[in-house]
Amino acid sequence: MKKQTTLLSRIVVVAVVGGGLCLSVPAYGAEETPKADAAKKTDTTKKSDTKTDKTTTAPLSDKDKNFIQAAAKGGMMEVEMGKMGQKQAKNADVKSFASRMVADHTKANTQLKALAKKKGVTLNGAPPKMEKMDNATFDKDYMADMVKDHEKDVAEFEAEAKDGSDPDVKAWASKTLPTLKKHLELAKATQAKLK
């Protein structure tokens, strides 16, 4: 009788433990699914938060991007032509004007590069290739180019300052515009002295 009780108690223990294990498997699986889903939601949230953090500014319009790229190209050209003017000009006023172009446009170019980087706009870093100018007529040719170029620049900067869609780009155009207008005045005055 004792053997039967022991055997029966062992069977009951095995049945209870086995039944408990069977019941715990679905419960264990059910518990894991919400946790796993919650973890997945947390990972998704982290990923989307990360994307949001990286893009802190709205993308620029094509018009604003084109303005930045054109202004950078024009600014580099002004610096390179100014360097040519410093070397080749014969007239002291032309040399002085050329030096001012190098100084002012180098400063503006540095500001524009920082703005372009902030806005995610890639600029061509290579200086533009300059056409050789005849030494005999360099001063007149250079100043004629400077008048023409600054008339174009002033018009473009006025348009961006008025109609640009990005506030930072508009602000830079507005801030730079008075310098360009002064350059245009100086270019015209210097050109008039050469006639």
Contact map, one row per residue, 1 for C-alpha under 8 A:
111110000000000000000000000000000000000000000000000000000000000000000000000000000000000000000000000000000000000000000000000000000000000000000000000000000000000000000000000000000000000000000000000
111111000000000000000000000000000000000000000000000000000000000000000000000000000000000000000000000000000000000000000000000000000000000000000000000000000000000000000000000000000000000000000000000
111111100000000000000000000000000000000000000000000000000000000000000000000000000000000000000000000000000000000000000000000000000000000000000000000000000000000000000000000000000000000000000000000
111111110000000000000000000000000000000000000000000000000000000000000000000000000000000000000000000000000000000000000000000000000000000000000000000000000000000000000000000000000000000000000000000
111111111000000000000000000000000000000000000000000000000000000000000000000000000000000000000000000000000000000000000000000000000000000000000000000000000000000000000000000000000000000000000000000
011111111100000000000000000000000000000000000000000000000000000000000000000000000000000000000000000000000000000000000000000000000000000000000000000000000000000000000000000000000000000000000000000
001111111110000000000000000000000000000000000000000000000000000000000000000000000000000000000000000000000000000000000000000000000000000000000000000000000000000000000000000000000000000000000000000
000111111111000000000000000000000000000000000000000000000000000000000000000000000000000000000000000000000000000000000000000000000000000000000000000000000000000000000000000000000000000000000000000
000011111111100000000000000000000000000000000000000000000000000000000000000000000000000000000000000000000000000000000000000000000000000000000000000000000000000000000000000000000000000000000000000
000001111111110000000000000000000000000000000000000000000000000000000000000000000000000000000000000000000000000000000000000000000000000000000000000000000000000000000000000000000000000000000000000
000000111111111000000000000000000000000000000000000000000000000000000000000000000000000000000000000000000000000000000000000000000000000000000000000000000000000000000000000000000000000000000000000
000000011111111100000000000000000000000000000000000000000000000000000000000000000000000000000000000000000000000000000000000000000000000000000000000000000000000000000000000000000000000000000000000
000000001111111110000000000000000000000000000000000000000000000000000000000000000000000000000000000000000000000000000000000000000000000000000000000000000000000000000000000000000000000000000000000
000000000111111111000000000000000000000000000000000000000000000000000000000000000000000000000000000000000000000000000000000000000000000000000000000000000000000000000000000000000000000000000000000
000000000011111111100000000000000000000000000000000000000000000000000000000000000000000000000000000000000000000000000000000000000000000000000000000000000000000000000000000000000000000000000000000
000000000001111111110000000000000000000000000000000000000000000000000000000000000000000000000000000000000000000000000000000000000000000000000000000000000000000000000000000000000000000000000000000
000000000000111111111000000000000000000000000000000000000000000000000000000000000000000000000000000000000000000000000000000000000000000000000000000000000000000000000000000000000000000000000000000
000000000000011111111100000000000000000000000000000000000000000000000000000000000000000000000000000000000000000000000000000000000000000000000000000000000000000000000000000000000000000000000000000
000000000000001111111110000000000000000000000000000000000000000000000000000000000000000000000000000000000000000000000000000000000000000000000000000000000000000000000000000000000000000000000000000
000000000000000111111111000000000000000000000000000000000000000000000000000000000000000000000000000000000000000000000000000000000000000000000000000000000000000000000000000000000000000000000000000
000000000000000011111111100000000000000000000000000000000000000000000000000000000000000000000000000000000000000000000000000000000000000000000000000000000000000000000000000000000000000000000000000
000000000000000001111111110000000000000000000000000000000000000000000000000000000000000000000000000000000000000000000000000000000000000000000000000000000000000000000000000000000000000000000000000
000000000000000000111111111000000000000000000000000000000000000000000000000000000000000000000000000000000000000000000000000000000000000000000000000000000000000000000000000000000000000000000000000
000000000000000000011111111100000000000000000000000000000000000000000000000000000000000000000000000000000000000000000000000000000000000000000000000000000000000000000000000000000000000000000000000
000000000000000000001111111110000000000000000000000000000000000000000000000000000000000000000000000000000000000000000000000000000000000000000000000000000000000000000000000000000000000000000000000
000000000000000000000111111111000000000000000000000000000000000000000000000000000000000000000000000000000000000000000000000000000000000000000000000000000000000000000000000000000000000000000000000
000000000000000000000011111111100000000000000000000000000000000000000000000000000000000000000000000000000000000000000000000000000000000000000000000000000000000000000000000000000000000000000000000
000000000000000000000001111111110000000000000000000000000000000000000000000000000000000000000000000000000000000000000000000000000000000000000000000000000000000000000000000000000000000000000000000
000000000000000000000000111111111000000000000000000000000000000000000000000000000000000000000000000000000000000000000000000000000000000000000000000000000000000000000000000000000000000000000000000
000000000000000000000000011111111100000000000000000000000000000000000000000000000000000000000000000000000000000000000000000000000000000000000000000000000000000000000000000000000000000000000000000
000000000000000000000000001111111110000000000000000000000000000000000000000000000000000000000000000000000000000000000000000000000000000000000000000000000000000000000000000000000000000000000000000
000000000000000000000000000111111111000000000000000000000000000000000000000000000000000000000000000000000000000000000000000000000000000000000000000000000000000000000000000000000000000000000000000
000000000000000000000000000011111111100000000000000000000000000000000000000000000000000000000000000000000000000000000000000000000000000000000000000000000000000000000000000000000000000000000000000
000000000000000000000000000001111111110000000000000000000000000000000000000000000000000000000000000000000000000000000000000000000000000000000000000000000000000000000000000000000000000000000000000
000000000000000000000000000000111111111000000000000000000000000000000000000000000000000000000000000000000000000000000000000000000000000000000000000000000000000000000000000000000000000000000000000
000000000000000000000000000000011111111100000000000000000000000000000000000000000000000000000000000000000000000000000000000000000000000000000000000000000000000000000000000000000000000000000000000
000000000000000000000000000000001111111110000000000000000000000000000000000000000000000000000000000000000000000000000000000000000000000000000000000000000000000000000000000000000000000000000000000
000000000000000000000000000000000111111111000000000000000000000000000000000000000000000000000000000000000000000000000000000000000000000000000000000000000000000000000000000000000000000000000000000
000000000000000000000000000000000011111111100000000000000000000000000000000000000000000000000000000000000000000000000000000000000000000000000000000000000000000000000000000000000000000000000000000
000000000000000000000000000000000001111111110000000000000000000000000000000000000000000000000000000000000000000000000000000000000000000000000000000000000000000000000000000000000000000000000000000
000000000000000000000000000000000000111111111000000000000000000000000000000000000000000000000000000000000000000000000000000000000000000000000000000000000000000000000000000000000000000000000000000
000000000000000000000000000000000000011111111100000000000000000000000000000000000000000000000000000000000000000000000000000000000000000000000000000000000000000000000000000000000000000000000000000
000000000000000000000000000000000000001111111110000000000000000000000000000000000000000000000000000000000000000000000000000000000000000000000000000000000000000000000000000000000000000000000000000
000000000000000000000000000000000000000111111111000000000000000000000000000000000000000000000000000000000000000000000000000000000000000000000000000000000000000000000000000000000000000000000000000
000000000000000000000000000000000000000011111111100000000000000000000000000000000000000000000000000000000000000000000000000000000000000000000000000000000000000000000000000000000000000000000000000
000000000000000000000000000000000000000001111111110000000000000000000000000000000000000000000000000000000000000000000000000000000000000000000000000000000000000000000000000000000000000000000000000
000000000000000000000000000000000000000000111111111000000000000000000000000000000000000000000000000000000000000000000000000000000000000000000000000000000000000000000000000000000000000000000000000
000000000000000000000000000000000000000000011111111100000000000000000000000000000000000000000000000000000000000000000000000000000000000000000000000000000000000000000000000000000000000000000000000
000000000000000000000000000000000000000000001111111110000000000000000000000000000000000000000000000000000000000000000000000000000000000000000000000000000000000000000000000000000000000000000000000
000000000000000000000000000000000000000000000111111111000000000000000000000000000000000000000000000000000000000000000000000000000000000000000000000000000000000000000000000000000000000000000000000
000000000000000000000000000000000000000000000011111111100000000000000000000000000000000000000000000000000000000000000000000000000000000000000000000000000000000000000000000000000000000000000000000
000000000000000000000000000000000000000000000001111111110000000000000000000000000000000000000000000000000000000000000000000000000000000000000000000000000000000000000000000000000000000000000000000
000000000000000000000000000000000000000000000000111111110000000000000000000000000000000000000000000000000000000000000000000000000000000000000000000000000000000000000000000000000000000000000000000
000000000000000000000000000000000000000000000000011111110000000000000000000000000000000000000000000000000000000000000000000000000000000000000000000000000000000000000000000000000000000000000000000
000000000000000000000000000000000000000000000000001111111100000000000000000000000000000000000000000000000000000000000000000000000000000000000000000000000000000000000000000000000000000000000000000
000000000000000000000000000000000000000000000000000111111100000000000000000000000000000000000000000000000000000000000000000000000000000000000000000000000000000000000000000000000000000000000000000
000000000000000000000000000000000000000000000000000000111110000000000000000000000000000000000000000000000000000000000010000000000000000000000000000000000000000000000000000000000000000000000000000
000000000000000000000000000000000000000000000000000000111111000000000000000000000000000000000000000000000000000000000000000000000000000000000000000000000000000000000000000000000000000000000000000
000000000000000000000000000000000000000000000000000000001111100000000000000000000000000000000000000000000000000000000010000000000000000000000000000000000000000000000000000000000000000000000000000
000000000000000000000000000000000000000000000000000000000111111110000000000000000000000000000000000000000000000000000010000000000000000000000000000000000000000000001100000000000000000000000000000
000000000000000000000000000000000000000000000000000000000011111110000000000000000000000000000000000000000000000000000000000000000000000000000000000000000000000000001100000000000000000000000000000
000000000000000000000000000000000000000000000000000000000001111111000000000000000000000000000000000000000000000000000000000000000000000000000000000000000000000000000000000000000000000000000000000
000000000000000000000000000000000000000000000000000000000001111111100000000000000000000000000000000000000000000000000000000000000000000000000000000000000000000000010000000000000000000000000000000
000000000000000000000000000000000000000000000000000000000001111111110000000000000000000000000000000000000000000000000000000000000000000000000000000000000000000100011100100000000000000000000000000
000000000000000000000000000000000000000000000000000000000001111111111000000000000000000000000000000000000000000000000000100000000000000000000000000000000000000000000000000000000000000000000000000
000000000000000000000000000000000000000000000000000000000000011111111100000000000000000000000000000000000000000000000000000000000000000000000000000000000000000000000000000000000000000000000000000
000000000000000000000000000000000000000000000000000000000000001111111110000000000000000000000000000000000000000000000000000000000000000000000000000000000001000100000000000000000000000000000000000
000000000000000000000000000000000000000000000000000000000000000111111111000000000000000000000000000000000000000100010000100000000000000000000000000000000000000000000000100000000000000000000000000
000000000000000000000000000000000000000000000000000000000000000011111111100000000000000000000000000000000000000000000000111100000000000000000000000000000000000000000000000000000000000000000000000
000000000000000000000000000000000000000000000000000000000000000001111111110000000000000000000000000000000000000000000000000000000000000000000000000000000000000000000000000000000000000000000000000
000000000000000000000000000000000000000000000000000000000000000000111111111000000000000000000000000000000000000000000000000000000000000000000000000000000000000000000000000000000000000000000000000
000000000000000000000000000000000000000000000000000000000000000000011111111100000000000000000000000000000000100110000000001000000000000000000000000000000000000000000000000000000000000000000000000
000000000000000000000000000000000000000000000000000000000000000000001111111110000000000000000000000000000000000000000000000100110000000000000000000000000000000000000000000000000000000000000000000
000000000000000000000000000000000000000000000000000000000000000000000111111111000000000000000000000000000000000000000000000000000000000000000000000000000000000000000000000000000000000000000000000
000000000000000000000000000000000000000000000000000000000000000000000011111111100000000000000000000000001101100000000000000000000000000000000000000000000000000000000000000000000000000000000000000
000000000000000000000000000000000000000000000000000000000000000000000001111111110000000000000000000000001100100000000000000000110000000000000000000000000000000000000000000000000000000000000000000
000000000000000000000000000000000000000000000000000000000000000000000000111111111000000000000000000000000000000000000000000000110100000000000000000000000000000000000000000000000000000000000000000
000000000000000000000000000000000000000000000000000000000000000000000000011111111100000000000000000011001000000000000000000000000000000000000000000000000000000000000000000000000000000000000000000
000000000000000000000000000000000000000000000000000000000000000000000000001111111110000000000000000011101100000000000000000000000000000000000000000000000000000000000000000000000000000000000000000
000000000000000000000000000000000000000000000000000000000000000000000000000111111111000000000000000001000000000000000000000000110100000000000000000000000000000000000000000000000000000000000000000
000000000000000000000000000000000000000000000000000000000000000000000000000011111111100000000000010000000000000000000000000000000100000000000100000000000000000000000000000000000000000000000000000
000000000000000000000000000000000000000000000000000000000000000000000000000001111111110000000000111111000000000000000000000000000000000000000000000000000000000000000000000000000000000000000000000
000000000000000000000000000000000000000000000000000000000000000000000000000000111111111000000000011001000000000000000000000000000000000000000000000000000000000000000000000000000000000000000000000
000000000000000000000000000000000000000000000000000000000000000000000000000000011111111110000000010000000000000000000000000000000000000000000000000000000000000000000000000000000000000000000000000
000000000000000000000000000000000000000000000000000000000000000000000000000000001111111110000110011000000000000000000000000000000000000000100100000000000000000000000000000000000000000000000000000
000000000000000000000000000000000000000000000000000000000000000000000000000000000111111110000011011000000000000000000000000000000000000000000000000000000000000000000000000000000000000000000000000
000000000000000000000000000000000000000000000000000000000000000000000000000000000011111110000010000000000000000000000000000000000000000000000000000000000000000000000000000000000000000000000000000
000000000000000000000000000000000000000000000000000000000000000000000000000000000001111111000000000000000000000000000000000000000000001001000000000000000000000000000000000000000000000000000000000
000000000000000000000000000000000000000000000000000000000000000000000000000000000001111111110110000000000000000000000000000000000000000001100000000000000000000000000000000000000000000000000000000
000000000000000000000000000000000000000000000000000000000000000000000000000000000000000111110110000000000000000000000000000000000000000000100000000000000000000000000000000000000000000000000000000
000000000000000000000000000000000000000000000000000000000000000000000000000000000000000011111110000000000000000000000000000000000000000000100000000000000000000000000000000000000000000000000000000
000000000000000000000000000000000000000000000000000000000000000000000000000000000000000011111111000000000000000000000000000000000000000000000000000000000000000000000000000000000000000000000000000
000000000000000000000000000000000000000000000000000000000000000000000000000000000000000000111111100000000000000000000000000000000000000000000000000000000000000000000000000000000000000000000100000
000000000000000000000000000000000000000000000000000000000000000000000000000000000000100011111111110000000000000000000000000000000000000000100010000000000000000000000000000000000000000000000100000
000000000000000000000000000000000000000000000000000000000000000000000000000000000000111011111111111000000000000000000000000000000000000000000000000000000000000000000000000000000000000000000000000
000000000000000000000000000000000000000000000000000000000000000000000000000000000000010000011111111100000000000000000000000000000000000000000000000000000000000000000000000000000000000000000000000
000000000000000000000000000000000000000000000000000000000000000000000000000000000100000000001111111110000000000000000000000000000000000000000000000000000000000000000000000000000000000001100100000
000000000000000000000000000000000000000000000000000000000000000000000000000000001111110000000111111111000000000000000000000000000000000000000000000000000000000000000000000000000000000000000000000
000000000000000000000000000000000000000000000000000000000000000000000000000000000110110000000011111111100000000000000000000000000000000000000000000000000000000000000000000000000000000000000000000
000000000000000000000000000000000000000000000000000000000000000000000000000000000100000000000001111111110000000000000000000000000000000000000000000000000000000000000000000000000000000000000000000
000000000000000000000000000000000000000000000000000000000000000000000000000001100100000000000000111111111100000000000000000000000000000000000000000000000000000000000000000000000000001000000000000
000000000000000000000000000000000000000000000000000000000000000000000000000001110110000000000000011111111100000000000000000000000000000000000000000000000000000000000000000000000000000000000000000
000000000000000000000000000000000000000000000000000000000000000000000000000000100000000000000000001111111110000000000000000000000000000000000000000000000000000000000000000000000000000000000000000
000000000000000000000000000000000000000000000000000000000000000000000000000000000000000000000000000111111111000000000000000000000000000000000000000000000000000000000000000000000010000000000000000
000000000000000000000000000000000000000000000000000000000000000000000000001101100000000000000000000011111111100000000000000000000000000000000000000000000000000000000000000000000000000000000000000
000000000000000000000000000000000000000000000000000000000000000000000000001100100000000000000000000011111111110000000000000000000000000000000000000000000000000000000000000000000000000000000000000
000000000000000000000000000000000000000000000000000000000000000000000000000000000000000000000000000000111111111000000000000000000000000000000000000000000000000000000000000000000000000000000000000
000000000000000000000000000000000000000000000000000000000000000000000000001000000000000000000000000000011111111100000000000000000000000000000000000000000000000000000000000000010000000000000000000
000000000000000000000000000000000000000000000000000000000000000000000001001100000000000000000000000000001111111110000000000000000000000000000000000000000000000000000000000000000000000000000000000
000000000000000000000000000000000000000000000000000000000000000000000000000000000000000000000000000000000111111111000000000000000000000000000000000000000000000000000000000000000000000000000000000
000000000000000000000000000000000000000000000000000000000000000000000000000000000000000000000000000000000011111111100000000000000000000000000000000000000000000000000000000000000000000000000000000
000000000000000000000000000000000000000000000000000000000000000000010001000000000000000000000000000000000001111111110000000000000000000000000000000000000000000000000000000100000000000000000000000
000000000000000000000000000000000000000000000000000000000000000000000001000000000000000000000000000000000000111111111000001000000000000000000000000000000000000000000000000000000000000000000000000
000000000000000000000000000000000000000000000000000000000000000000000000000000000000000000000000000000000000011111111100000000000000000000000000000000000000000000000000000000000000000000000000000
000000000000000000000000000000000000000000000000000000000000000000000000000000000000000000000000000000000000001111111110000000000000000000000000000000000000000000000001100000000000000000000000000
000000000000000000000000000000000000000000000000000000000000000000010000000000000000000000000000000000000000000111111111111000000000000000000000000000000000000000000000000000000000000000000000000
000000000000000000000000000000000000000000000000000000000000000000000000000000000000000000000000000000000000000011111111110000000000000000000000000000000000000000000000000000000000000000000000000
000000000000000000000000000000000000000000000000000000000000000000000000000000000000000000000000000000000000000001111111100000000000000000000000000000000000000000000000000000000000000000000000000
000000000000000000000000000000000000000000000000000000001011000000000000000000000000000000000000000000000000000000111111100000000000000000000000000000000000000000000000000000000000000000000000000
000000000000000000000000000000000000000000000000000000000000000000000000000000000000000000000000000000000000000000011111110000000000000000000000000000000000000000000000000000000000000000000000000
000000000000000000000000000000000000000000000000000000000000000010011000000000000000000000000000000000000000000000011111111000000000000000000000000000000000000000000000000000000000000000000000000
000000000000000000000000000000000000000000000000000000000000000000001000000000000000000000000000000000000000000000011001111100000000000000000000000000000000000000000000000000000000000000000000000
000000000000000000000000000000000000000000000000000000000000000000001001000000000000000000000000000000000000000010010000111110000000000000000000000000000000000000000000000000000000000000000000000
000000000000000000000000000000000000000000000000000000000000000000001000100000000000000000000000000000000000000000000000011111000000000000000000000000000000000000000000000000000000000000000000000
000000000000000000000000000000000000000000000000000000000000000000000000000000000000000000000000000000000000000000000000001111100000000000000000000000000000000000000000000000000000000000000000000
000000000000000000000000000000000000000000000000000000000000000000000000000000000000000000000000000000000000000000000000000111110000000000000000000000000000000000000000000000000000000000000000000
000000000000000000000000000000000000000000000000000000000000000000000000100110010000000000000000000000000000000000000000000011111000000000000000000000000000000000000000000000000000000000000000000
000000000000000000000000000000000000000000000000000000000000000000000000100110010000000000000000000000000000000000000000000001111100000000000000000000000000000000000000000000000000000000000000000
000000000000000000000000000000000000000000000000000000000000000000000000000000000000000000000000000000000000000000000000000000111110000000000000000000000000000000000000000000000000000000000000000
000000000000000000000000000000000000000000000000000000000000000000000000000010011000000000000000000000000000000000000000000000011111000000000000000000000000000000000000000000000000000000000000000
000000000000000000000000000000000000000000000000000000000000000000000000000000000000000000000000000000000000000000000000000000001111100000000000000000000000000000000000000000000000000000000000000
000000000000000000000000000000000000000000000000000000000000000000000000000000000000000000000000000000000000000000000000000000000111110000000000000000000000000000000000000000000000000000000000000
000000000000000000000000000000000000000000000000000000000000000000000000000000000000000000000000000000000000000000000000000000000011111011001000000000000000000000000000000000000000000000000000000
000000000000000000000000000000000000000000000000000000000000000000000000000000000000000000000000000000000000000000000000000000000001111111000000000000000000000000000000000000000000000000000000000
000000000000000000000000000000000000000000000000000000000000000000000000000000000000000100000000000000000000000000000000000000000000111111000000000000000000000000000000000000000000000000000000000
000000000000000000000000000000000000000000000000000000000000000000000000000000000000000000000000000000000000000000000000000000000000011111000000000000000000000000000000000000000000000000000000000
000000000000000000000000000000000000000000000000000000000000000000000000000000000000000000000000000000000000000000000000000000000000111111111000000000000000000000000000000000000000000000000000000
000000000000000000000000000000000000000000000000000000000000000000000000000000000000000110000000000000000000000000000000000000000000111111111100000000000000000000000000000000000000000000000000000
000000000000000000000000000000000000000000000000000000000000000000000000000000000000100011100100000000000000000000000000000000000000000011111110000000000000000000000000000000000000000000000000010
000000000000000000000000000000000000000000000000000000000000000000000000000000000000000000000000000000000000000000000000000000000000000011111111000000000000000000000000000000000000000000000010010
000000000000000000000000000000000000000000000000000000000000000000000000000000000000000000000000000000000000000000000000000000000000100011111111100000000000000000000000000000000000000000000000000
000000000000000000000000000000000000000000000000000000000000000000000000000000001000100000000000000000000000000000000000000000000000000001111111110000000000000000000000000000000000000000000000000
000000000000000000000000000000000000000000000000000000000000000000000000000000000000000000000100000000000000000000000000000000000000000000111111111000000000000000000000000000000000000000110110000
000000000000000000000000000000000000000000000000000000000000000000000000000000000000000000000000000000000000000000000000000000000000000000011111111100000000000000000000000000000000000000000010000
000000000000000000000000000000000000000000000000000000000000000000000000000000000000000000000000000000000000000000000000000000000000000000001111111110000000000000000000000000000000000000000000000
000000000000000000000000000000000000000000000000000000000000000000000000000000000000000000000000000000000000000000000000000000000000000000000111111111000000000000000000000000000000000100100000000
000000000000000000000000000000000000000000000000000000000000000000000000000000000000000000000000000000000000000000000000000000000000000000000011111111100000000000000000000000000000000100110000000
000000000000000000000000000000000000000000000000000000000000000000000000000000000000000000000000000000000000000000000000000000000000000000000001111111110000000000000000000000000000000000000000000
000000000000000000000000000000000000000000000000000000000000000000000000000000000000000000000000000000000000000000000000000000000000000000000000111111111000000000000000000000000000000000000000000
000000000000000000000000000000000000000000000000000000000000000000000000000000000000000000000000000000000000000000000000000000000000000000000000011111111100000000000000000000000001101100000000000
000000000000000000000000000000000000000000000000000000000000000000000000000000000000000000000000000000000000000000000000000000000000000000000000001111111110000000000000000000000000000100000000000
000000000000000000000000000000000000000000000000000000000000000000000000000000000000000000000000000000000000000000000000000000000000000000000000000111111111000000000000000000000000000000000000000
000000000000000000000000000000000000000000000000000000000000000000000000000000000000000000000000000000000000000000000000000000000000000000000000000011111111100000000000000000000001000000000000000
000000000000000000000000000000000000000000000000000000000000000000000000000000000000000000000000000000000000000000000000000000000000000000000000000001111111110000000000000000001001100000000000000
000000000000000000000000000000000000000000000000000000000000000000000000000000000000000000000000000000000000000000000000000000000000000000000000000000111111111000000000000000000000000000000000000
000000000000000000000000000000000000000000000000000000000000000000100000000000000000000000000000000000000000000000000000000000000000000000000000000000011111111100000000000000000000000000000000000
000000000000000000000000000000000000000000000000000000000000000000000000000000000000000000000000000000000000000000000000000000000000000000000000000000001111111110000000000011011000000000000000000
000000000000000000000000000000000000000000000000000000000000000000000000000000000000000000000000000000000000000000000000000000000000000000000000000000000111111111000000000011001000000000000000000
000000000000000000000000000000000000000000000000000000000000000000000000000000000000000000000000000000000000000000000000000000000000000000000000000000000011111111110000000000000000000000000000000
000000000000000000000000000000000000000000000000000000000000000100100000000000000000000000000000000000000000000000000000000000000000000000000000000000000001111111110000110010000000000000000000000
000000000000000000000000000000000000000000000000000000000000000000000000000000000000000000000000000000000000000000000000000000000000000000000000000000000000111111110000111011000000000000000000000
000000000000000000000000000000000000000000000000000000000000000000000000000000000000000000000000000000000000000000000000000000000000000000000000000000000000011111110000010000000000000000000000000
000000000000000000000000000000000000000000000000000000000000000000000000000000000000000000000000000000000000000000000000000000000000000000000000000000000000001111111000010000000000000000000000000
000000000000000000000000000000000000000000000000000000000000001100000000000000000000000000000000000000000000000000000000000000000000000000000000000000000000001111111110110000000000000000000000000
000000000000000000000000000000000000000000000000000000000001100100000000000000000000000000000000000000000000000000000000000000000000000000000000000000000000000000111110110000000000000000000000000
000000000000000000000000000000000000000000000000000000000001100100000000000000000000000000000000000000000000000000000000000000000000000000000000000000000000000000011111110000000000000000000000000
000000000000000000000000000000000000000000000000000000000000000000000000000000000000000000000000000000000000000000000000000000000000000000000000000000000000000000011111111000000000000000000000000
000000000000000000000000000000000000000000000000000000000000000000000000000000000000000000000000000000000000000000100000000000000000000000000000000000000000000000000111111100000000000000000000000
000000000000000000000000000000000000000000000000000000000000000100010000000000000000000000000000000000000000000000100000000000000000000000000000000000000000000110011111111110000000000000000000000
000000000000000000000000000000000000000000000000000000000000000000000000000000000000000000000000000000000000000000000000000000000000000000000000000000000000000111111111111111000000000000000000000
000000000000000000000000000000000000000000000000000000000000000000000000000000000000000000000000000000000000000000000000000000000000000000000000000000000000000010000011111111100000000000000000000
000000000000000000000000000000000000000000000000000000000000000000000000000000000000000000000000000000000000000100000000000000000000000000000000000000000000000000000001111111110000000000000000000
000000000000000000000000000000000000000000000000000000000000000000000000000000000000000000000000000000000000000000000000000000000000000000000000000000000000110110000000111111111000000000000000000
000000000000000000000000000000000000000000000000000000000000000000000000000000000000000000000000000000000000000000000000000000000000000000000000000000000000110010000000011111111100000000000000000
000000000000000000000000000000000000000000000000000000000000000000000000000000000000000000000000000000000000000000000000000000000000000000000000000000000000000000000000001111111100000000000000000
000000000000000000000000000000000000000000000000000000000000000000000000000000000000000000000000000000000001000000000000000000000000000000000000000000000000100000000000000111111111000000000000000
000000000000000000000000000000000000000000000000000000000000000000000000000000000000000000000000000000000000000000000000000000000000000000000000000000000100110000000000000011111111100000000000000
000000000000000000000000000000000000000000000000000000000000000000000000000000000000000000000000000000000000000000000000000000000000000000000000000000000000000000000000000001111111110000000000000
000000000000000000000000000000000000000000000000000000000000000000000000000000000000000000000000000000010000000000000000000000000000000000000000000000000000000000000000000000011111111000000000000
000000000000000000000000000000000000000000000000000000000000000000000000000000000000000000000000000000000000000000000000000000000000000000000000000001001100000000000000000000011111111100000000000
000000000000000000000000000000000000000000000000000000000000000000000000000000000000000000000000000000000000000000000000000000000000000000000000000001000100000000000000000000001111111110000000000
000000000000000000000000000000000000000000000000000000000000000000000000000000000000000000000000000000000000000000000000000000000000000000000000000000000000000000000000000000000111111111000000000
000000000000000000000000000000000000000000000000000000000000000000000000000000000000000000000000000010000000000000000000000000000000000000000000000001000000000000000000000000000011111111100000000
000000000000000000000000000000000000000000000000000000000000000000000000000000000000000000000000000000000000000000000000000000000000000000000000011001100000000000000000000000000001111111110000000
000000000000000000000000000000000000000000000000000000000000000000000000000000000000000000000000000000000000000000000000000000000000000000000000000000000000000000000000000000000000111111111000000
000000000000000000000000000000000000000000000000000000000000000000000000000000000000000000000000100000000000000000000000000000000000000000000000000000000000000000000000000000000000011111111100000
000000000000000000000000000000000000000000000000000000000000000000000000000000000000000000000000100000000000000000000000000000000000000000000010011000000000000000000000000000000000001111111110000
000000000000000000000000000000000000000000000000000000000000000000000000000000000000000000000000000000000000000000000000000000000000000000000010001000000000000000000000000000000000000111111111000
000000000000000000000000000000000000000000000000000000000000000000000000000000000000000000000000000000000000000000000000000000000000000000000000000000000000000000000000000000000000000011111111100
000000000000000000000000000000000000000000000000000000000000000000000000000000000000000000001100100000000000000000000000000000000000000000000010000000000000000000000000000000000000000001111111110
000000000000000000000000000000000000000000000000000000000000000000000000000000000000000000000000000000000000000000000000000000000000000000010011000000000000000000000000000000000000000000111111111
000000000000000000000000000000000000000000000000000000000000000000000000000000000000000000000000000000000000000000000000000000000000000000000000000000000000000000000000000000000000000000011111111
000000000000000000000000000000000000000000000000000000000000000000000000000000000000000000000000000000000000000000000000000000000000000000000000000000000000000000000000000000000000000000001111111
000000000000000000000000000000000000000000000000000000000000000000000000000000000000000000000000000000000000000000000000000000000000000000110000000000000000000000000000000000000000000000000111111
000000000000000000000000000000000000000000000000000000000000000000000000000000000000000000000000000000000000000000000000000000000000000000000000000000000000000000000000000000000000000000000011111
